[in-house]
Amino acid sequence: MDPYHIPANYTEAGRLLGMFEIRNAVEAVAVAIPILFLSFTILPFGLMVKCIVGMVLAIPSGGFALIGLQDDCLSRFLRAYFRWRKGRKTLTRGKRR
């Protein structure tokens, strides 16, 4: 039997910077860009305040989308959650009058 060499970075395939899945990175950009755009177009303040508010809103939401929920990307989690909400049943006790 021939021995096989497994490289140290075999788990980094399909990841961005070796840590984040590519799908999560795309979702993070898709979440953060509209928030930044809206903060720059809607807010009636100066440029410095617009930048600060945009970063305060965009960085946490983009980071949340980058990490994901329960080891899954944000869109898959939301799809499963809404499917569960739609399909859940209401339990009642006895006859309903």
DSSP file (Angstrom, degrees, kcal/mol; ACC not computed):
  #  RESIDUE AA STRUCTURE BP1 BP2  ACC     N-H-->O    O-->H-N    N-H-->O    O-->H-N    TCO  KAPPA ALPHA  PHI   PSI    X-CA   Y-CA   Z-CA
    1    1 A M              0   0    0      0, 0.0     0, 0.0     0, 0.0     0, 0.0   0.000 360.0 360.0 360.0 131.6    0.0    0.0    0.0
    2    2 A D        -     0   0    0      1,-0.0     2,-0.2     0, 0.0     0, 0.0  -0.671 360.0-125.9 -86.1 133.8    1.4    3.4   -1.0
    3    3 A P        -     0   0    0      0, 0.0     2,-0.4     0, 0.0    -1,-0.0  -0.563  22.1-147.1 -76.8 143.1    1.4    6.2    1.6
    4    4 A Y        -     0   0    0     -2,-0.2     2,-0.6     2,-0.0     0, 0.0  -0.909   7.3-133.8-112.9 138.3   -0.3    9.4    0.5
    5    5 A H        -     0   0    0     -2,-0.4     0, 0.0     0, 0.0     0, 0.0  -0.813  16.0-159.0 -92.1 121.5    0.8   12.8    1.6
    6    6 A I        -     0   0    0     -2,-0.6     4,-0.0     2,-0.0    -2,-0.0  -0.893  21.0-127.6-100.0 118.4   -2.1   15.0    2.8
    7    7 A P    >   -     0   0    0      0, 0.0     3,-1.2     0, 0.0    -1,-0.0  -0.235  14.3-120.6 -65.6 156.0   -1.2   18.7    2.6
    8    8 A A  T 3  S+     0   0    0      1,-0.3     3,-0.4     2,-0.1    -2,-0.0   0.754 109.7  51.2 -68.4 -25.3   -1.7   20.8    5.7
    9    9 A N  T >   +     0   0    0      1,-0.2     3,-1.1     2,-0.1    -1,-0.3  -0.010  68.9 117.8-103.7  30.4   -4.0   23.2    3.9
   10   10 A Y  G X  S+     0   0    0     -3,-1.2     3,-0.8     1,-0.3    -1,-0.2   0.789  74.6  55.0 -69.0 -25.2   -6.4   20.7    2.4
   11   11 A T  G 3  S+     0   0    0     -3,-0.4    -1,-0.3     1,-0.2    -2,-0.1   0.580  93.4  71.7 -82.3  -8.1   -9.4   22.1    4.4
   12   12 A E  G X   +     0   0    0     -3,-1.1     3,-1.4     2,-0.0     6,-0.3   0.431  67.1 121.4 -86.7   1.0   -8.8   25.6    3.0
   13   13 A A  T <  S+     0   0    0     -3,-0.8     3,-0.1     1,-0.3    -3,-0.0  -0.451  79.7  14.7 -67.7 134.1  -10.0   24.7   -0.5
   14   14 A G  T 3  S+     0   0    0      1,-0.3     8,-1.1    -2,-0.2     2,-0.3   0.740 104.6 116.0  75.6  23.8  -13.0   26.8   -1.5
   15   15 A R  E <   -A   21   0A   0     -3,-1.4     2,-0.6     6,-0.2     3,-0.3  -0.906  65.8-123.2-125.7 153.8  -12.4   29.4    1.2
   16   16 A L  E >> S-A   20   0A   0      4,-4.5     4,-2.1    -2,-0.3     3,-1.7  -0.851  96.6 -10.2 -96.9 124.0  -11.5   33.0    1.2
   17   17 A L  T 34 S-     0   0    0     -2,-0.6    -1,-0.2     1,-0.3     4,-0.1   0.682 118.6 -77.0  59.4  20.1   -8.3   33.8    3.2
   18   18 A G  T 34 S+     0   0    0     -3,-0.3    -1,-0.3    -6,-0.3     3,-0.1   0.464 129.0  65.8  75.4   0.7   -8.5   30.2    4.5
   19   19 A M  T <4 S+     0   0    0     -3,-1.7     2,-0.4     1,-0.2    -2,-0.2   0.738  87.4  54.4-120.8 -41.5  -11.3   31.1    6.9
   20   20 A F  E  < S-A   16   0A   0     -4,-2.1    -4,-4.5    -8,-0.1    -2,-0.2  -0.814  75.9-119.4-110.3 138.5  -14.5   32.1    5.2
   21   21 A E  E  >  -A   15   0A   0     -2,-0.4     4,-1.8    45,-0.3    -6,-0.2  -0.405  25.3-123.0 -68.3 150.5  -16.5   30.3    2.6
   22   22 A I  H  > S+     0   0    0     -8,-1.1     4,-2.3     1,-0.2     5,-0.2   0.879 111.3  55.3 -64.4 -38.6  -16.9   32.1   -0.7
   23   23 A R  H  > S+     0   0    0      1,-0.2     4,-2.2     2,-0.2    -1,-0.2   0.902 107.5  49.6 -62.2 -40.5  -20.6   32.0   -0.6
   24   24 A N  H  > S+     0   0    0      1,-0.2     4,-2.2     2,-0.2    -1,-0.2   0.878 109.8  51.6 -65.4 -37.1  -20.6   33.7    2.8
   25   25 A A  H  X S+     0   0    0     -4,-1.8     4,-2.0     2,-0.2    -2,-0.2   0.902 109.7  48.9 -66.7 -40.3  -18.2   36.4    1.5
   26   26 A V  H  X S+     0   0    0     -4,-2.3     4,-2.3     1,-0.2    -2,-0.2   0.909 112.2  48.9 -64.9 -41.6  -20.6   37.1   -1.4
   27   27 A E  H  X S+     0   0    0     -4,-2.2     4,-1.6     2,-0.2    -2,-0.2   0.878 108.5  53.8 -65.6 -36.8  -23.5   37.3    0.9
   28   28 A A  H  X S+     0   0    0     -4,-2.2     4,-2.5     2,-0.2    -2,-0.2   0.908 110.8  45.7 -64.3 -41.4  -21.6   39.7    3.2
   29   29 A V  H  X S+     0   0    0     -4,-2.0     4,-2.3     1,-0.2    -2,-0.2   0.901 111.1  53.5 -66.3 -40.1  -20.9   42.0    0.3
   30   30 A A  H  < S+     0   0    0     -4,-2.3    -1,-0.2     1,-0.2    -2,-0.2   0.768 114.8  41.7 -67.2 -24.9  -24.5   41.7   -0.8
   31   31 A V  H  X S+     0   0    0     -4,-1.6     4,-1.0    -5,-0.1    -2,-0.2   0.866 117.5  44.6 -85.7 -40.8  -25.7   42.8    2.6
   32   32 A A  H  X S+     0   0    0     -4,-2.5     4,-2.4    -5,-0.2     5,-0.2   0.866 104.0  60.4 -77.8 -37.2  -23.1   45.5    3.3
   33   33 A I  H  X S+     0   0    0     -4,-2.3     4,-2.7     1,-0.2     5,-0.2   0.926 105.4  46.6 -62.1 -47.7  -23.2   47.4    0.0
   34   34 A P  H  > S+     0   0    0      0, 0.0     4,-2.7     0, 0.0    -1,-0.2   0.886 111.8  52.6 -62.6 -34.7  -26.9   48.4    0.1
   35   35 A I  H  X S+     0   0    0     -4,-1.0     4,-2.2     2,-0.2    -2,-0.2   0.932 112.1  45.0 -64.5 -44.3  -26.5   49.5    3.7
   36   36 A L  H  X S+     0   0    0     -4,-2.4     4,-1.9     2,-0.2    -1,-0.2   0.918 113.2  50.7 -63.6 -43.1  -23.6   51.7    2.8
   37   37 A F  H  X S+     0   0    0     -4,-2.7     4,-1.8     1,-0.2     5,-0.2   0.926 112.4  46.2 -61.0 -45.8  -25.4   53.1   -0.3
   38   38 A L  H  X>S+     0   0    0     -4,-2.7     4,-2.6     1,-0.2     5,-0.5   0.878 110.6  52.6 -66.6 -37.1  -28.5   53.9    1.7
   39   39 A S  H  X5S+     0   0    0     -4,-2.2     4,-0.8    -5,-0.2    -1,-0.2   0.856 112.5  45.2 -68.4 -31.8  -26.5   55.6    4.5
   40   40 A F  H  <5S+     0   0    0     -4,-1.9    -1,-0.2    -5,-0.2    -2,-0.2   0.792 120.8  38.1 -80.3 -27.4  -24.7   57.8    1.9
   41   41 A T  H  <5S+     0   0    0     -4,-1.8    -2,-0.2    -5,-0.2    -3,-0.2   0.824 121.5  38.0 -93.2 -32.9  -27.8   58.7    0.0
   42   42 A I  H  <5S+     0   0    0     -4,-2.6    -3,-0.2    -5,-0.2    -2,-0.1   0.878  91.8  88.5 -89.7 -39.9  -30.5   59.1    2.7
   43   43 A L     << -     0   0    0     -4,-0.8     7,-0.1    -5,-0.5     6,-0.0  -0.371  62.3-151.5 -68.2 134.8  -28.7   60.7    5.6
   44   44 A P        +     0   0    0      0, 0.0    -1,-0.1     0, 0.0     2,-0.1   0.110  61.9 101.2 -92.6  23.5  -28.7   64.6    5.5
   45   45 A F  S    S-     0   0    0      1,-0.2     2,-0.0     2,-0.1     0, 0.0  -0.287  79.2 -76.9 -98.3-176.5  -25.4   64.9    7.4
   46   46 A G     >  -     0   0    0     -2,-0.1     4,-2.2     1,-0.1    -1,-0.2  -0.166  49.5 -96.6 -74.8 174.4  -21.8   65.7    6.4
   47   47 A L  H  > S+     0   0    0      1,-0.2     4,-2.4     2,-0.2     5,-0.2   0.878 121.2  54.0 -63.4 -40.0  -19.5   63.2    4.8
   48   48 A M  H  > S+     0   0    0      1,-0.2     4,-2.2     2,-0.2    -1,-0.2   0.922 111.0  45.1 -62.7 -44.7  -17.8   62.2    8.1
   49   49 A V  H  > S+     0   0    0      2,-0.2     4,-2.7     1,-0.2     5,-0.3   0.891 111.7  53.1 -66.8 -39.6  -21.0   61.4    9.8
   50   50 A K  H  X S+     0   0    0     -4,-2.2     4,-2.5     1,-0.2    -2,-0.2   0.912 110.2  48.3 -61.2 -42.5  -22.3   59.5    6.8
   51   51 A C  H  X S+     0   0    0     -4,-2.4     4,-2.5     2,-0.2    -2,-0.2   0.918 112.9  47.5 -63.5 -43.9  -19.1   57.4    6.9
   52   52 A I  H  X S+     0   0    0     -4,-2.2     4,-2.5     2,-0.2    -2,-0.2   0.941 114.8  44.6 -65.8 -47.2  -19.3   56.7   10.6
   53   53 A V  H  X S+     0   0    0     -4,-2.7     4,-1.8     1,-0.2     5,-0.2   0.911 113.6  51.5 -64.2 -41.6  -23.0   55.7   10.5
   54   54 A G  H  X S+     0   0    0     -4,-2.5     4,-3.1    -5,-0.3     5,-0.3   0.912 113.0  44.4 -61.3 -42.8  -22.4   53.6    7.4
   55   55 A M  H  X S+     0   0    0     -4,-2.5     4,-1.9     2,-0.2    -2,-0.2   0.877 109.7  55.2 -70.3 -37.2  -19.5   51.7    9.0
   56   56 A V  H  < S+     0   0    0     -4,-2.5    -1,-0.2    -5,-0.2    -2,-0.2   0.854 119.8  33.6 -63.8 -33.2  -21.4   51.3   12.3
   57   57 A L  H  X S+     0   0    0     -4,-1.8     4,-1.2    -5,-0.2    -2,-0.2   0.861 121.6  44.9 -88.0 -39.6  -24.2   49.6   10.4
   58   58 A A  H  X S+     0   0    0     -4,-3.1     4,-2.8    -5,-0.2     5,-0.3   0.870 106.3  55.4 -79.6 -37.7  -22.4   47.8    7.6
   59   59 A I  H  X S+     0   0    0     -4,-1.9     4,-2.5    -5,-0.3     5,-0.2   0.942 111.2  42.1 -66.8 -47.4  -19.5   46.2    9.4
   60   60 A P  H  > S+     0   0    0      0, 0.0     4,-2.4     0, 0.0    -1,-0.2   0.919 118.0  46.4 -65.4 -39.6  -21.5   44.3   12.0
   61   61 A S  H  X S+     0   0    0     -4,-1.2     4,-2.1     2,-0.2    -2,-0.2   0.908 115.3  46.3 -69.2 -39.2  -24.1   43.2    9.4
   62   62 A G  H  X S+     0   0    0     -4,-2.8     4,-2.1     2,-0.2    -1,-0.2   0.894 113.2  49.7 -67.3 -38.9  -21.5   42.2    6.9
   63   63 A G  H  X S+     0   0    0     -4,-2.5     4,-2.2    -5,-0.3     5,-0.2   0.887 109.3  52.1 -65.3 -38.4  -19.5   40.3    9.6
   64   64 A F  H  X S+     0   0    0     -4,-2.4     4,-2.3     1,-0.2    -2,-0.2   0.915 112.6  44.8 -62.7 -43.1  -22.7   38.5   10.7
   65   65 A A  H  < S+     0   0    0     -4,-2.1     9,-0.4     1,-0.2    -2,-0.2   0.833 111.3  55.0 -69.6 -31.4  -23.3   37.4    7.1
   66   66 A L  H  < S+     0   0    0     -4,-2.1   -45,-0.3     1,-0.2    -2,-0.2   0.890 113.3  40.0 -69.1 -39.3  -19.6   36.5    6.7
   67   67 A I  H  < S-     0   0    0     -4,-2.2    -2,-0.2    -5,-0.1    -1,-0.2   0.896  99.0-160.3 -76.9 -41.1  -19.7   34.2    9.7
   68   68 A G     <  -     0   0    0     -4,-2.3     2,-0.4    -5,-0.2     5,-0.2  -0.269  21.5 -73.2  86.9-178.2  -23.1   32.7    9.1
   69   69 A L  B >  S-B   72   0B   0      3,-1.7     3,-0.8     1,-0.2     8,-0.1  -0.977  99.8 -10.4-124.1 131.6  -25.4   30.9   11.5
   70   70 A Q  T 3  S-     0   0    0     -2,-0.4    -1,-0.2     1,-0.3     3,-0.1   0.878 127.0 -55.3  51.3  46.4  -25.0   27.4   12.9
   71   71 A D  T 3  S+     0   0    0      1,-0.2     2,-0.3    -4,-0.1    -1,-0.3   0.831 120.3 100.6  59.2  36.1  -22.2   26.6   10.5
   72   72 A D  B <  S-B   69   0B   0     -3,-0.8    -3,-1.7    -5,-0.1    -1,-0.2  -0.958  79.7 -93.5-143.4 158.8  -24.3   27.5    7.5
   73   73 A C     >  -     0   0    0     -2,-0.3     4,-2.1    -5,-0.2     5,-0.2  -0.345  38.1-112.5 -74.3 161.1  -24.6   30.5    5.2
   74   74 A L  H  > S+     0   0    0     -9,-0.4     4,-2.5     1,-0.2     5,-0.2   0.867 112.8  51.8 -64.4 -40.7  -27.2   33.2    6.0
   75   75 A S  H  > S+     0   0    0      2,-0.2     4,-2.3     1,-0.2    -1,-0.2   0.897 110.4  48.2 -67.7 -39.0  -29.4   32.5    3.0
   76   76 A R  H  > S+     0   0    0      2,-0.2     4,-2.4     1,-0.2    -1,-0.2   0.911 112.7  49.1 -65.4 -41.3  -29.7   28.8    3.6
   77   77 A F  H  X S+     0   0    0     -4,-2.1     4,-2.5     2,-0.2    -2,-0.2   0.929 112.5  47.1 -63.9 -44.6  -30.5   29.4    7.3
   78   78 A L  H  X S+     0   0    0     -4,-2.5     4,-2.6     2,-0.2     5,-0.2   0.886 111.6  51.1 -65.4 -38.3  -33.2   32.0    6.4
   79   79 A R  H  X S+     0   0    0     -4,-2.3     4,-2.1     2,-0.2    -1,-0.2   0.925 112.6  45.7 -64.0 -44.2  -34.7   29.7    3.8
   80   80 A A  H  X S+     0   0    0     -4,-2.4     4,-2.1     2,-0.2    -2,-0.2   0.888 112.9  51.5 -65.9 -38.4  -34.9   26.8    6.3
   81   81 A Y  H  X S+     0   0    0     -4,-2.5     4,-2.6     2,-0.2    -2,-0.2   0.938 112.2  44.4 -64.2 -47.3  -36.3   29.1    9.0
   82   82 A F  H  X S+     0   0    0     -4,-2.6     4,-2.1     2,-0.2    -1,-0.2   0.859 112.1  52.8 -68.6 -33.6  -39.1   30.5    6.8
   83   83 A R  H  X S+     0   0    0     -4,-2.1     4,-1.9    -5,-0.2    -1,-0.2   0.897 111.3  47.5 -64.3 -39.7  -39.9   27.0    5.5
   84   84 A W  H  X S+     0   0    0     -4,-2.1     4,-1.1     2,-0.2    -2,-0.2   0.914 110.9  51.1 -66.2 -42.9  -40.2   25.9    9.1
   85   85 A R  H  < S+     0   0    0     -4,-2.6    -2,-0.2     1,-0.2     3,-0.2   0.876 112.7  46.5 -62.5 -37.1  -42.4   28.9   10.0
   86   86 A K  H  < S+     0   0    0     -4,-2.1    -1,-0.2     1,-0.2    -2,-0.2   0.870 117.3  42.0 -72.6 -36.2  -44.7   28.1    7.1
   87   87 A G  H  < S+     0   0    0     -4,-1.9    -1,-0.2    -5,-0.2    -2,-0.2   0.479  85.3 112.7 -93.6  -3.1  -45.0   24.4    7.8
   88   88 A R     <  -     0   0    0     -4,-1.1     2,-0.3    -3,-0.2    -3,-0.0  -0.367  57.5-137.8 -72.7 153.1  -45.3   24.4   11.6
   89   89 A K        -     0   0    0     -2,-0.0     2,-0.6     0, 0.0    -1,-0.1  -0.751   9.2-122.2-109.9 155.3  -48.6   23.3   13.0
   90   90 A T        -     0   0    0     -2,-0.3     2,-0.5     2,-0.0     0, 0.0  -0.862  24.1-144.0 -97.6 124.9  -50.7   24.7   15.9
   91   91 A L        -     0   0    0     -2,-0.6     2,-0.3     2,-0.0     0, 0.0  -0.760  20.3-176.1 -90.7 130.3  -51.3   22.3   18.6
   92   92 A T        -     0   0    0     -2,-0.5     2,-0.6     2,-0.1     4,-0.1  -0.901  20.8-132.3-123.1 155.7  -54.7   22.6   20.3
   93   93 A R        -     0   0    0     -2,-0.3    -2,-0.0     2,-0.1     2,-0.0  -0.925  67.3 -24.0-109.8 123.9  -56.1   20.7   23.2
   94   94 A G  S    S-     0   0    0     -2,-0.6     2,-0.2     2,-0.1    -2,-0.1  -0.213 106.0 -24.8  75.3-167.3  -59.6   19.3   22.9
   95   95 A K        -     0   0    0      1,-0.0     2,-0.5     2,-0.0    -2,-0.1  -0.553  59.6-130.7 -82.1 144.8  -62.3   20.5   20.6
   96   96 A R              0   0    0     -2,-0.2    -2,-0.1     1,-0.1    -1,-0.0  -0.821 360.0 360.0 -94.9 130.6  -62.3   24.0   19.4
   97   97 A R              0   0    0     -2,-0.5    -1,-0.1     0, 0.0    -2,-0.0   0.414 360.0 360.0-111.0 360.0  -65.6   25.8   19.7
